[in-house]
Amino acid sequence: MSDYDISHASWIMSRACNNSACVQVAHLPGGMVALRDSKDSRKPAHIFDSEEWAAFVTGVKAGEFDLPEG
């Protein structure tokens, strides 16, 4: 899926982002979703299908990717 054409993607950045160190998301045809680093948009984006994206969002909301406290 790394060869998916994202050249015309419309990238979205969170309103909570207050600097250039954020991720950007683009909704692609066929339910695909692209995710990239806003600091270096030349790097390849990660491409998710709709099920992968739903699992990722669920994990984020559940705190699965939070940094450990301490």
CHARMM internal coordinates of N, CA and C (Angstrom, degrees):
IC EDIT
DIST 1 N 1 CA 1.4479
DIST 1 CA 1 C 1.5194
ANGL 1 N 1 CA 1 C 112.24
DIST 1 C 2 N 1.3116
ANGL 1 CA 1 C 2 N 118.06
DIHE 1 N 1 CA 1 C 2 N -5.06
DIST 2 N 2 CA 1.4559
ANGL 1 C 2 N 2 CA 120.25
DIHE 1 CA 1 C 2 N 2 CA -178.28
DIST 2 CA 2 C 1.5212
ANGL 2 N 2 CA 2 C 112.14
DIHE 1 C 2 N 2 CA 2 C -67.45
DIST 2 C 3 N 1.3301
ANGL 2 CA 2 C 3 N 117.93
DIHE 2 N 2 CA 2 C 3 N -16.07
DIST 3 N 3 CA 1.4564
ANGL 2 C 3 N 3 CA 120.00
DIHE 2 CA 2 C 3 N 3 CA 179.86
DIST 3 CA 3 C 1.5279
ANGL 3 N 3 CA 3 C 112.35
DIHE 2 C 3 N 3 CA 3 C -94.46
DIST 3 C 4 N 1.3151
ANGL 3 CA 3 C 4 N 118.11
DIHE 3 N 3 CA 3 C 4 N 16.35
DIST 4 N 4 CA 1.4534
ANGL 3 C 4 N 4 CA 123.24
DIHE 3 CA 3 C 4 N 4 CA 177.77
DIST 4 CA 4 C 1.5236
ANGL 4 N 4 CA 4 C 108.53
DIHE 3 C 4 N 4 CA 4 C -66.69
DIST 4 C 5 N 1.3215
ANGL 4 CA 4 C 5 N 117.84
DIHE 4 N 4 CA 4 C 5 N 134.02
DIST 5 N 5 CA 1.4701
ANGL 4 C 5 N 5 CA 121.93
DIHE 4 CA 4 C 5 N 5 CA -177.18
DIST 5 CA 5 C 1.5259
ANGL 5 N 5 CA 5 C 110.49
DIHE 4 C 5 N 5 CA 5 C -77.00
DIST 5 C 6 N 1.3271
ANGL 5 CA 5 C 6 N 116.20
DIHE 5 N 5 CA 5 C 6 N 111.48
DIST 6 N 6 CA 1.4670
ANGL 5 C 6 N 6 CA 121.03
DIHE 5 CA 5 C 6 N 6 CA 178.44
DIST 6 CA 6 C 1.5324
ANGL 6 N 6 CA 6 C 110.84
DIHE 5 C 6 N 6 CA 6 C -113.82
DIST 6 C 7 N 1.3270
ANGL 6 CA 6 C 7 N 116.59
DIHE 6 N 6 CA 6 C 7 N 14.33
DIST 7 N 7 CA 1.4631
ANGL 6 C 7 N 7 CA 120.32
DIHE 6 CA 6 C 7 N 7 CA -175.23
DIST 7 CA 7 C 1.5288
ANGL 7 N 7 CA 7 C 113.25
DIHE 6 C 7 N 7 CA 7 C -62.26
DIST 7 C 8 N 1.3155
ANGL 7 CA 7 C 8 N 118.16
DIHE 7 N 7 CA 7 C 8 N -24.46
DIST 8 N 8 CA 1.4660
ANGL 7 C 8 N 8 CA 120.92
DIHE 7 CA 7 C 8 N 8 CA -179.80
DIST 8 CA 8 C 1.5262
ANGL 8 N 8 CA 8 C 111.75
DIHE 7 C 8 N 8 CA 8 C -113.13
DIST 8 C 9 N 1.3255
ANGL 8 CA 8 C 9 N 116.21
DIHE 8 N 8 CA 8 C 9 N 18.27
DIST 9 N 9 CA 1.4652
ANGL 8 C 9 N 9 CA 120.37
DIHE 8 CA 8 C 9 N 9 CA -178.85
DIST 9 CA 9 C 1.5269
ANGL 9 N 9 CA 9 C 110.60
DIHE 8 C 9 N 9 CA 9 C -67.47
DIST 9 C 10 N 1.3106
ANGL 9 CA 9 C 10 N 114.88
DIHE 9 N 9 CA 9 C 10 N 147.62
DIST 10 N 10 CA 1.4607
ANGL 9 C 10 N 10 CA 121.59
DIHE 9 CA 9 C 10 N 10 CA 176.06
DIST 10 CA 10 C 1.5267
ANGL 10 N 10 CA 10 C 107.15
DIHE 9 C 10 N 10 CA 10 C -102.86
DIST 10 C 11 N 1.3239
ANGL 10 CA 10 C 11 N 116.30
DIHE 10 N 10 CA 10 C 11 N 108.09
DIST 11 N 11 CA 1.4624
ANGL 10 C 11 N 11 CA 121.73
DIHE 10 CA 10 C 11 N 11 CA -173.21
DIST 11 CA 11 C 1.5206
ANGL 11 N 11 CA 11 C 111.75
DIHE 10 C 11 N 11 CA 11 C -86.58
DIST 11 C 12 N 1.3446
ANGL 11 CA 11 C 12 N 115.62
DIHE 11 N 11 CA 11 C 12 N 140.32
DIST 12 N 12 CA 1.4619
ANGL 11 C 12 N 12 CA 123.37
DIHE 11 CA 11 C 12 N 12 CA -179.20
DIST 12 CA 12 C 1.5286
ANGL 12 N 12 CA 12 C 107.96
DIHE 11 C 12 N 12 CA 12 C -118.10
DIST 12 C 13 N 1.3318
ANGL 12 CA 12 C 13 N 116.51
DIHE 12 N 12 CA 12 C 13 N 135.37
DIST 13 N 13 CA 1.4532
ANGL 12 C 13 N 13 CA 121.08
DIHE 12 CA 12 C 13 N 13 CA 174.48
DIST 13 CA 13 C 1.5270
ANGL 13 N 13 CA 13 C 108.02
DIHE 12 C 13 N 13 CA 13 C -117.80
DIST 13 C 14 N 1.3210
ANGL 13 CA 13 C 14 N 116.81
DIHE 13 N 13 CA 13 C 14 N 143.45
DIST 14 N 14 CA 1.4510
ANGL 13 C 14 N 14 CA 121.55
DIHE 13 CA 13 C 14 N 14 CA -178.37
DIST 14 CA 14 C 1.5284
ANGL 14 N 14 CA 14 C 111.60
DIHE 13 C 14 N 14 CA 14 C -59.12
DIST 14 C 15 N 1.3150
ANGL 14 CA 14 C 15 N 115.73
DIHE 14 N 14 CA 14 C 15 N 143.56
DIST 15 N 15 CA 1.4709
ANGL 14 C 15 N 15 CA 120.43
DIHE 14 CA 14 C 15 N 15 CA 174.10
DIST 15 CA 15 C 1.5225
ANGL 15 N 15 CA 15 C 110.24
DIHE 14 C 15 N 15 CA 15 C -65.50
DIST 15 C 16 N 1.3380
ANGL 15 CA 15 C 16 N 117.49
DIHE 15 N 15 CA 15 C 16 N -21.89
DIST 16 N 16 CA 1.4669
ANGL 15 C 16 N 16 CA 121.55
DIHE 15 CA 15 C 16 N 16 CA -179.59
DIST 16 CA 16 C 1.5234
ANGL 16 N 16 CA 16 C 111.94
DIHE 15 C 16 N 16 CA 16 C -77.58
DIST 16 C 17 N 1.2968
ANGL 16 CA 16 C 17 N 117.57
DIHE 16 N 16 CA 16 C 17 N -10.14
DIST 17 N 17 CA 1.4604
ANGL 16 C 17 N 17 CA 121.49
DIHE 16 CA 16 C 17 N 17 CA -178.90
DIST 17 CA 17 C 1.5228
ANGL 17 N 17 CA 17 C 108.86
DIHE 16 C 17 N 17 CA 17 C -73.61
DIST 17 C 18 N 1.3334
ANGL 17 CA 17 C 18 N 115.75
DIHE 17 N 17 CA 17 C 18 N 124.95
DIST 18 N 18 CA 1.4574
ANGL 17 C 18 N 18 CA 118.20
DIHE 17 CA 17 C 18 N 18 CA -178.75
DIST 18 CA 18 C 1.5313
ANGL 18 N 18 CA 18 C 112.88
DIHE 17 C 18 N 18 CA 18 C -116.51
DIST 18 C 19 N 1.3334
ANGL 18 CA 18 C 19 N 116.80
DIHE 18 N 18 CA 18 C 19 N 9.83
DIST 19 N 19 CA 1.4643
ANGL 18 C 19 N 19 CA 120.10
DIHE 18 CA 18 C 19 N 19 CA 174.56
DIST 19 CA 19 C 1.5240
ANGL 19 N 19 CA 19 C 108.05
DIHE 18 C 19 N 19 CA 19 C -152.27
DIST 19 C 20 N 1.2953
ANGL 19 CA 19 C 20 N 116.94
DIHE 19 N 19 CA 19 C 20 N -171.12
DIST 20 N 20 CA 1.4695
ANGL 19 C 20 N 20 CA 119.47
DIHE 19 CA 19 C 20 N 20 CA -176.25
DIST 20 CA 20 C 1.5226
ANGL 20 N 20 CA 20 C 113.17
DIHE 19 C 20 N 20 CA 20 C -85.32
DIST 20 C 21 N 1.3198
ANGL 20 CA 20 C 21 N 118.59
DIHE 20 N 20 CA 20 C 21 N 0.49
DIST 21 N 21 CA 1.4639
ANGL 20 C 21 N 21 CA 121.65
DIHE 20 CA 20 C 21 N 21 CA -178.19
DIST 21 CA 21 C 1.5250
ANGL 21 N 21 CA 21 C 110.65
DIHE 20 C 21 N 21 CA 21 C -95.20
DIST 21 C 22 N 1.3022
ANGL 21 CA 21 C 22 N 116.15
DIHE 21 N 21 CA 21 C 22 N 67.25
DIST 22 N 22 CA 1.4548
ANGL 21 C 22 N 22 CA 121.73
DIHE 21 CA 21 C 22 N 22 CA -178.79
DIST 22 CA 22 C 1.5285
ANGL 22 N 22 CA 22 C 109.93
DIHE 21 C 22 N 22 CA 22 C -131.01
DIST 22 C 23 N 1.2942
ANGL 22 CA 22 C 23 N 114.60
DIHE 22 N 22 CA 22 C 23 N 172.57
DIST 23 N 23 CA 1.4554
ANGL 22 C 23 N 23 CA 118.83
DIHE 22 CA 22 C 23 N 23 CA 172.09
DIST 23 CA 23 C 1.5189
ANGL 23 N 23 CA 23 C 108.52
DIHE 22 C 23 N 23 CA 23 C -101.46
DIST 23 C 24 N 1.3145
ANGL 23 CA 23 C 24 N 115.62
DIHE 23 N 23 CA 23 C 24 N 155.04
DIST 24 N 24 CA 1.4573
ANGL 23 C 24 N 24 CA 121.91
DIHE 23 CA 23 C 24 N 24 CA 176.80
DIST 24 CA 24 C 1.5201
ANGL 24 N 24 CA 24 C 108.19
DIHE 23 C 24 N 24 CA 24 C -122.13
DIST 24 C 25 N 1.3225
ANGL 24 CA 24 C 25 N 115.64
DIHE 24 N 24 CA 24 C 25 N 145.44
DIST 25 N 25 CA 1.4587
ANGL 24 C 25 N 25 CA 122.80
DIHE 24 CA 24 C 25 N 25 CA -177.81
DIST 25 CA 25 C 1.5240
ANGL 25 N 25 CA 25 C 108.71
DIHE 24 C 25 N 25 CA 25 C -122.42
DIST 25 C 26 N 1.3221
ANGL 25 CA 25 C 26 N 116.14
DIHE 25 N 25 CA 25 C 26 N 142.08
DIST 26 N 26 CA 1.4614
ANGL 25 C 26 N 26 CA 121.33
DIHE 25 CA 25 C 26 N 26 CA 174.54
DIST 26 CA 26 C 1.5262
ANGL 26 N 26 CA 26 C 108.37
DIHE 25 C 26 N 26 CA 26 C -133.47
DIST 26 C 27 N 1.3218
ANGL 26 CA 26 C 27 N 116.05
DIHE 26 N 26 CA 26 C 27 N 129.56
DIST 27 N 27 CA 1.4576
ANGL 26 C 27 N 27 CA 120.95
DIHE 26 CA 26 C 27 N 27 CA 175.34
DIST 27 CA 27 C 1.5240
ANGL 27 N 27 CA 27 C 107.52
DIHE 26 C 27 N 27 CA 27 C -86.60
DIST 27 C 28 N 1.3201
ANGL 27 CA 27 C 28 N 115.68
DIHE 27 N 27 CA 27 C 28 N 125.86
DIST 28 N 28 CA 1.4600
ANGL 27 C 28 N 28 CA 122.56
DIHE 27 CA 27 C 28 N 28 CA -173.91
DIST 28 CA 28 C 1.5245
ANGL 28 N 28 CA 28 C 111.07
DIHE 27 C 28 N 28 CA 28 C -109.84
DIST 28 C 29 N 1.3172
ANGL 28 CA 28 C 29 N 117.77
DIHE 28 N 28 CA 28 C 29 N 164.81
DIST 29 N 29 CA 1.4671
ANGL 28 C 29 N 29 CA 120.73
DIHE 28 CA 28 C 29 N 29 CA 177.02
DIST 29 CA 29 C 1.5312
ANGL 29 N 29 CA 29 C 111.66
DIHE 28 C 29 N 29 CA 29 C -57.10
DIST 29 C 30 N 1.3096
ANGL 29 CA 29 C 30 N 115.45
DIHE 29 N 29 CA 29 C 30 N 149.77
DIST 30 N 30 CA 1.4612
ANGL 29 C 30 N 30 CA 120.93
DIHE 29 CA 29 C 30 N 30 CA 177.06
DIST 30 CA 30 C 1.5121
ANGL 30 N 30 CA 30 C 114.28
DIHE 29 C 30 N 30 CA 30 C 76.02
DIST 30 C 31 N 1.3353
ANGL 30 CA 30 C 31 N 117.23
DIHE 30 N 30 CA 30 C 31 N 15.20
DIST 31 N 31 CA 1.4611
ANGL 30 C 31 N 31 CA 120.64
DIHE 30 CA 30 C 31 N 31 CA 178.60
DIST 31 CA 31 C 1.5187
ANGL 31 N 31 CA 31 C 114.51
DIHE 30 C 31 N 31 CA 31 C 82.34
DIST 31 C 32 N 1.3215
ANGL 31 CA 31 C 32 N 117.29
DIHE 31 N 31 CA 31 C 32 N 5.32
DIST 32 N 32 CA 1.4588
ANGL 31 C 32 N 32 CA 120.57
DIHE 31 CA 31 C 32 N 32 CA 178.81
DIST 32 CA 32 C 1.5209
ANGL 32 N 32 CA 32 C 109.65
DIHE 31 C 32 N 32 CA 32 C -75.92
DIST 32 C 33 N 1.3448
ANGL 32 CA 32 C 33 N 116.08
DIHE 32 N 32 CA 32 C 33 N 154.39
DIST 33 N 33 CA 1.4569
ANGL 32 C 33 N 33 CA 121.62
DIHE 32 CA 32 C 33 N 33 CA 179.60
DIST 33 CA 33 C 1.5228
ANGL 33 N 33 CA 33 C 107.87
DIHE 32 C 33 N 33 CA 33 C -133.33
DIST 33 C 34 N 1.3303
ANGL 33 CA 33 C 34 N 116.37
DIHE 33 N 33 CA 33 C 34 N 135.08
DIST 34 N 34 CA 1.4629
ANGL 33 C 34 N 34 CA 121.72
DIHE 33 CA 33 C 34 N 34 CA 177.18
DIST 34 CA 34 C 1.5249
ANGL 34 N 34 CA 34 C 108.86
DIHE 33 C 34 N 34 CA 34 C -109.25
DIST 34 C 35 N 1.3238
ANGL 34 CA 34 C 35 N 115.75
DIHE 34 N 34 CA 34 C 35 N 144.22
DIST 35 N 35 CA 1.4621
ANGL 34 C 35 N 35 CA 122.89
DIHE 34 CA 34 C 35 N 35 CA -179.81
DIST 35 CA 35 C 1.5197
ANGL 35 N 35 CA 35 C 107.20
DIHE 34 C 35 N 35 CA 35 C -131.96
DIST 35 C 36 N 1.3456
ANGL 35 CA 35 C 36 N 117.16
DIHE 35 N 35 CA 35 C 36 N 130.74
DIST 36 N 36 CA 1.4647
ANGL 35 C 36 N 36 CA 119.46
DIHE 35 CA 35 C 36 N 36 CA 179.32
DIST 36 CA 36 C 1.5294
ANGL 36 N 36 CA 36 C 110.16
DIHE 35 C 36 N 36 CA 36 C -142.11
DIST 36 C 37 N 1.3207
ANGL 36 CA 36 C 37 N 114.73
DIHE 36 N 36 CA 36 C 37 N 165.06
DIST 37 N 37 CA 1.4558
ANGL 36 C 37 N 37 CA 123.56
DIHE 36 CA 36 C 37 N 37 CA 178.66
DIST 37 CA 37 C 1.5295
ANGL 37 N 37 CA 37 C 108.52
DIHE 36 C 37 N 37 CA 37 C -86.01
DIST 37 C 38 N 1.3094
ANGL 37 CA 37 C 38 N 117.63
DIHE 37 N 37 CA 37 C 38 N 124.38
DIST 38 N 38 CA 1.4599
ANGL 37 C 38 N 38 CA 120.45
DIHE 37 CA 37 C 38 N 38 CA -178.09
DIST 38 CA 38 C 1.5247
ANGL 38 N 38 CA 38 C 112.60
DIHE 37 C 38 N 38 CA 38 C -69.30
DIST 38 C 39 N 1.3300
ANGL 38 CA 38 C 39 N 117.89
DIHE 38 N 38 CA 38 C 39 N -22.29
DIST 39 N 39 CA 1.4600
ANGL 38 C 39 N 39 CA 120.21
DIHE 38 CA 38 C 39 N 39 CA 179.45
DIST 39 CA 39 C 1.5160
ANGL 39 N 39 CA 39 C 112.66
DIHE 38 C 39 N 39 CA 39 C -69.27
DIST 39 C 40 N 1.3262
ANGL 39 CA 39 C 40 N 116.57
DIHE 39 N 39 CA 39 C 40 N -30.26
DIST 40 N 40 CA 1.4627
ANGL 39 C 40 N 40 CA 119.89
DIHE 39 CA 39 C 40 N 40 CA -179.24
DIST 40 CA 40 C 1.5208
ANGL 40 N 40 CA 40 C 109.26
DIHE 39 C 40 N 40 CA 40 C -144.15
DIST 40 C 41 N 1.3163
ANGL 40 CA 40 C 41 N 115.88
DIHE 40 N 40 CA 40 C 41 N 82.02
DIST 41 N 41 CA 1.4674
ANGL 40 C 41 N 41 CA 121.19
DIHE 40 CA 40 C 41 N 41 CA -175.49
DIST 41 CA 41 C 1.5263
ANGL 41 N 41 CA 41 C 112.26
DIHE 40 C 41 N 41 CA 41 C -71.47
DIST 41 C 42 N 1.3324
ANGL 41 CA 41 C 42 N 117.28
DIHE 41 N 41 CA 41 C 42 N -4.69
DIST 42 N 42 CA 1.4678
ANGL 41 C 42 N 42 CA 119.97
DIHE 41 CA 41 C 42 N 42 CA 176.89
DIST 42 CA 42 C 1.5290
ANGL 42 N 42 CA 42 C 111.91
DIHE 41 C 42 N 42 CA 42 C -78.60
DIST 42 C 43 N 1.3335
ANGL 42 CA 42 C 43 N 116.33
DIHE 42 N 42 CA 42 C 43 N -20.51
DIST 43 N 43 CA 1.4657
ANGL 42 C 43 N 43 CA 119.75
DIHE 42 CA 42 C 43 N 43 CA 177.50
DIST 43 CA 43 C 1.5272
ANGL 43 N 43 CA 43 C 108.61
DIHE 42 C 43 N 43 CA 43 C -69.28
DIST 43 C 44 N 1.3347
ANGL 43 CA 43 C 44 N 117.21
DIHE 43 N 43 CA 43 C 44 N 152.81
DIST 44 N 44 CA 1.4683
ANGL 43 C 44 N 44 CA 119.72
DIHE 43 CA 43 C 44 N 44 CA -179.85
DIST 44 CA 44 C 1.5353
ANGL 44 N 44 CA 44 C 112.02
DIHE 43 C 44 N 44 CA 44 C -62.32
DIST 44 C 45 N 1.3028
ANGL 44 CA 44 C 45 N 115.11
DIHE 44 N 44 CA 44 C 45 N 141.35
DIST 45 N 45 CA 1.4688
ANGL 44 C 45 N 45 CA 120.73
DIHE 44 CA 44 C 45 N 45 CA 175.96
DIST 45 CA 45 C 1.5213
ANGL 45 N 45 CA 45 C 109.47
DIHE 44 C 45 N 45 CA 45 C -80.41
DIST 45 C 46 N 1.3131
ANGL 45 CA 45 C 46 N 115.42
DIHE 45 N 45 CA 45 C 46 N 154.02
DIST 46 N 46 CA 1.4631
ANGL 45 C 46 N 46 CA 121.22
DIHE 45 CA 45 C 46 N 46 CA 172.27
DIST 46 CA 46 C 1.5282
ANGL 46 N 46 CA 46 C 106.23
DIHE 45 C 46 N 46 CA 46 C -87.83
DIST 46 C 47 N 1.3139
ANGL 46 CA 46 C 47 N 116.85
DIHE 46 N 46 CA 46 C 47 N 131.47
DIST 47 N 47 CA 1.4602
ANGL 46 C 47 N 47 CA 121.79
DIHE 46 CA 46 C 47 N 47 CA -177.82
DIST 47 CA 47 C 1.5214
ANGL 47 N 47 CA 47 C 109.03
DIHE 46 C 47 N 47 CA 47 C -111.51
DIST 47 C 48 N 1.3312
ANGL 47 CA 47 C 48 N 116.13
DIHE 47 N 47 CA 47 C 48 N 129.54
DIST 48 N 48 CA 1.4604
ANGL 47 C 48 N 48 CA 123.16
DIHE 47 CA 47 C 48 N 48 CA -178.90
DIST 48 CA 48 C 1.5251
ANGL 48 N 48 CA 48 C 109.81
DIHE 47 C 48 N 48 CA 48 C -119.77
DIST 48 C 49 N 1.3406
ANGL 48 CA 48 C 49 N 117.07
DIHE 48 N 48 CA 48 C 49 N 143.64
DIST 49 N 49 CA 1.4590
ANGL 48 C 49 N 49 CA 118.32
DIHE 48 CA 48 C 49 N 49 CA 168.86
DIST 49 CA 49 C 1.5282
ANGL 49 N 49 CA 49 C 107.28
DIHE 48 C 49 N 49 CA 49 C -82.47
DIST 49 C 50 N 1.3172
ANGL 49 CA 49 C 50 N 117.61
DIHE 49 N 49 CA 49 C 50 N 175.37
DIST 50 N 50 CA 1.4690
ANGL 49 C 50 N 50 CA 120.47
DIHE 49 CA 49 C 50 N 50 CA -173.00
DIST 50 CA 50 C 1.5277
ANGL 50 N 50 CA 50 C 112.85
DIHE 49 C 50 N 50 CA 50 C -62.63
DIST 50 C 51 N 1.3262
ANGL 50 CA 50 C 51 N 117.87
DIHE 50 N 50 CA 50 C 51 N -36.70
DIST 51 N 51 CA 1.4687
ANGL 50 C 51 N 51 CA 120.09
DIHE 50 CA 50 C 51 N 51 CA 179.11
DIST 51 CA 51 C 1.5223
ANGL 51 N 51 CA 51 C 111.34
DIHE 50 C 51 N 51 CA 51 C -69.78
DIST 51 C 52 N 1.3208
ANGL 51 CA 51 C 52 N 116.90
DIHE 51 N 51 CA 51 C 52 N -42.20
DIST 52 N 52 CA 1.4731
ANGL 51 C 52 N 52 CA 120.67
DIHE 51 CA 51 C 52 N 52 CA 177.66
DIST 52 CA 52 C 1.5224
ANGL 52 N 52 CA 52 C 110.70
DIHE 51 C 52 N 52 CA 52 C -62.44
DIST 52 C 53 N 1.3357
ANGL 52 CA 52 C 53 N 115.96
DIHE 52 N 52 CA 52 C 53 N -43.30
DIST 53 N 53 CA 1.4593
ANGL 52 C 53 N 53 CA 120.17
DIHE 52 CA 52 C 53 N 53 CA -179.78
DIST 53 CA 53 C 1.5208
ANGL 53 N 53 CA 53 C 111.04
DIHE 52 C 53 N 53 CA 53 C -63.61
DIST 53 C 54 N 1.3293
ANGL 53 CA 53 C 54 N 117.34
DIHE 53 N 53 CA 53 C 54 N -43.45
DIST 54 N 54 CA 1.4660
ANGL 53 C 54 N 54 CA 120.80
DIHE 53 CA 53 C 54 N 54 CA 178.72
DIST 54 CA 54 C 1.5262
ANGL 54 N 54 CA 54 C 110.76
DIHE 53 C 54 N 54 CA 54 C -60.92
DIST 54 C 55 N 1.3262
ANGL 54 CA 54 C 55 N 117.72
DIHE 54 N 54 CA 54 C 55 N -41.73
DIST 55 N 55 CA 1.4705
ANGL 54 C 55 N 55 CA 121.53
DIHE 54 CA 54 C 55 N 55 CA 178.21
DIST 55 CA 55 C 1.5327
ANGL 55 N 55 CA 55 C 110.37
DIHE 54 C 55 N 55 CA 55 C -64.89
DIST 55 C 56 N 1.3271
ANGL 55 CA 55 C 56 N 117.49
DIHE 55 N 55 CA 55 C 56 N -40.85
DIST 56 N 56 CA 1.4624
ANGL 55 C 56 N 56 CA 121.48
DIHE 55 CA 55 C 56 N 56 CA 178.46
DIST 56 CA 56 C 1.5267
ANGL 56 N 56 CA 56 C 110.87
DIHE 55 C 56 N 56 CA 56 C -62.32
DIST 56 C 57 N 1.3312
ANGL 56 CA 56 C 57 N 116.84
DIHE 56 N 56 CA 56 C 57 N -48.75
DIST 57 N 57 CA 1.4644
ANGL 56 C 57 N 57 CA 120.78
DIHE 56 CA 56 C 57 N 57 CA -179.39
DIST 57 CA 57 C 1.5293
ANGL 57 N 57 CA 57 C 110.72
DIHE 56 C 57 N 57 CA 57 C -62.58
DIST 57 C 58 N 1.3132
ANGL 57 CA 57 C 58 N 117.26
DIHE 57 N 57 CA 57 C 58 N -40.89
DIST 58 N 58 CA 1.4662
ANGL 57 C 58 N 58 CA 121.01
DIHE 57 CA 57 C 58 N 58 CA 177.07
DIST 58 CA 58 C 1.5251
ANGL 58 N 58 CA 58 C 110.42
DIHE 57 C 58 N 58 CA 58 C -60.04
DIST 58 C 59 N 1.3423
ANGL 58 CA 58 C 59 N 116.79
DIHE 58 N 58 CA 58 C 59 N -43.69
DIST 59 N 59 CA 1.4576
ANGL 58 C 59 N 59 CA 121.06
DIHE 58 CA 58 C 59 N 59 CA 178.46
DIST 59 CA 59 C 1.5150
ANGL 59 N 59 CA 59 C 112.61
DIHE 58 C 59 N 59 CA 59 C -63.48
DIST 59 C 60 N 1.3290
ANGL 59 CA 59 C 60 N 117.49
DIHE 59 N 59 CA 59 C 60 N -40.27
DIST 60 N 60 CA 1.4626
ANGL 59 C 60 N 60 CA 121.04
DIHE 59 CA 59 C 60 N 60 CA 178.00
DIST 60 CA 60 C 1.5201
ANGL 60 N 60 CA 60 C 109.95
DIHE 59 C 60 N 60 CA 60 C -62.46
DIST 60 C 61 N 1.3223
ANGL 60 CA 60 C 61 N 116.39
DIHE 60 N 60 CA 60 C 61 N -46.80
DIST 61 N 61 CA 1.4660
ANGL 60 C 61 N 61 CA 120.53
DIHE 60 CA 60 C 61 N 61 CA -179.24
DIST 61 CA 61 C 1.5167
ANGL 61 N 61 CA 61 C 112.32
DIHE 60 C 61 N 61 CA 61 C -64.13
DIST 61 C 62 N 1.3395
ANGL 61 CA 61 C 62 N 117.29
DIHE 61 N 61 CA 61 C 62 N -29.50
DIST 62 N 62 CA 1.4611
ANGL 61 C 62 N 62 CA 121.92
DIHE 61 CA 61 C 62 N 62 CA -179.71
DIST 62 CA 62 C 1.5304
ANGL 62 N 62 CA 62 C 112.31
DIHE 61 C 62 N 62 CA 62 C -85.14
DIST 62 C 63 N 1.3321
ANGL 62 CA 62 C 63 N 117.00
DIHE 62 N 62 CA 62 C 63 N -4.01
DIST 63 N 63 CA 1.4537
ANGL 62 C 63 N 63 CA 120.32
DIHE 62 CA 62 C 63 N 63 CA 178.69
DIST 63 CA 63 C 1.5178
ANGL 63 N 63 CA 63 C 114.95
DIHE 62 C 63 N 63 CA 63 C 83.68
DIST 63 C 64 N 1.3354
ANGL 63 CA 63 C 64 N 117.71
DIHE 63 N 63 CA 63 C 64 N 13.39
DIST 64 N 64 CA 1.4589
ANGL 63 C 64 N 64 CA 120.87
DIHE 63 CA 63 C 64 N 64 CA -177.42
DIST 64 CA 64 C 1.5230
ANGL 64 N 64 CA 64 C 113.32
DIHE 63 C 64 N 64 CA 64 C -61.71
DIST 64 C 65 N 1.3152
ANGL 64 CA 64 C 65 N 118.31
DIHE 64 N 64 CA 64 C 65 N -23.62
DIST 65 N 65 CA 1.4554
ANGL 64 C 65 N 65 CA 121.18
DIHE 64 CA 64 C 65 N 65 CA -175.46
DIST 65 CA 65 C 1.5280
ANGL 65 N 65 CA 65 C 112.51
DIHE 64 C 65 N 65 CA 65 C -109.89
DIST 65 C 66 N 1.3286
ANGL 65 CA 65 C 66 N 117.13
DIHE 65 N 65 CA 65 C 66 N 9.39
DIST 66 N 66 CA 1.4607
ANGL 65 C 66 N 66 CA 120.51
DIHE 65 CA 65 C 66 N 66 CA 178.05
DIST 66 CA 66 C 1.5249
ANGL 66 N 66 CA 66 C 110.21
DIHE 65 C 66 N 66 CA 66 C -65.82
DIST 66 C 67 N 1.3322
ANGL 66 CA 66 C 67 N 115.67
DIHE 66 N 66 CA 66 C 67 N 148.21
DIST 67 N 67 CA 1.4565
ANGL 66 C 67 N 67 CA 119.71
DIHE 66 CA 66 C 67 N 67 CA 175.86
DIST 67 CA 67 C 1.5223
ANGL 67 N 67 CA 67 C 109.46
DIHE 66 C 67 N 67 CA 67 C -68.92
DIST 67 C 68 N 1.3161
ANGL 67 CA 67 C 68 N 117.32
DIHE 67 N 67 CA 67 C 68 N 145.39
DIST 68 N 68 CA 1.4700
ANGL 67 C 68 N 68 CA 118.97
DIHE 67 CA 67 C 68 N 68 CA 177.72
DIST 68 CA 68 C 1.5303
ANGL 68 N 68 CA 68 C 110.70
DIHE 67 C 68 N 68 CA 68 C -64.19
DIST 68 C 69 N 1.3018
ANGL 68 CA 68 C 69 N 115.24
DIHE 68 N 68 CA 68 C 69 N 145.66
DIST 69 N 69 CA 1.4709
ANGL 68 C 69 N 69 CA 119.61
DIHE 68 CA 68 C 69 N 69 CA 177.76
DIST 69 CA 69 C 1.5170
ANGL 69 N 69 CA 69 C 108.55
DIHE 68 C 69 N 69 CA 69 C -78.34
DIST 69 C 70 N 1.2995
ANGL 69 CA 69 C 70 N 115.31
DIHE 69 N 69 CA 69 C 70 N 146.54
DIST 70 N 70 CA 1.4690
ANGL 69 C 70 N 70 CA 117.41
DIHE 69 CA 69 C 70 N 70 CA 175.23
DIST 70 CA 70 C 1.4058
ANGL 70 N 70 CA 70 C 111.87
DIHE 69 C 70 N 70 CA 70 C 135.64
END
COOR INIT
IC SEED 1 N 1 CA 1 C
IC BUILD
